[in-house]
Amino acid sequence: MNILFGNKKNYVLMGAILITLFLLFINKAFGIGFLLGVIISLVNMVLIEIYSHQILSQKEYRSFPGFLFYLFRSFLLVIPFILTLVWPDFVNVFAAVMGILYFKIILFGSVLIQRREA
């Protein structure tokens, strides 16, 4: 996460916490869904960062462990959707999707802002 957001990671995480608290006041299912999506997305990004360092430090790359890692990360992204099917009253599917996409939206927005400044 340090590679993607640099010194702004505290602001990104604080924004996620504030959005979660706001959604919890509106509706409990929205807040829990968003929080679950943000946590899964955060774990996914940390795993990508760790695995990319391992790949770059190796002299040769084998595709099968990379495929297994991709399947594991894909399964992680499916967990919030499974929970929305099991407990639809406690976890909102749309909030979970927004939580999963939160870091990607922030990253895309920061790239657009940097391009305008340059």
Secondary structure as UniProt FT lines:
FT   HELIX           2..5
FT   HELIX           6..8
FT   HELIX           9..26
FT   HELIX           28..57
FT   HELIX           63..86
FT   TURN            88..90
FT   HELIX           93..117
//
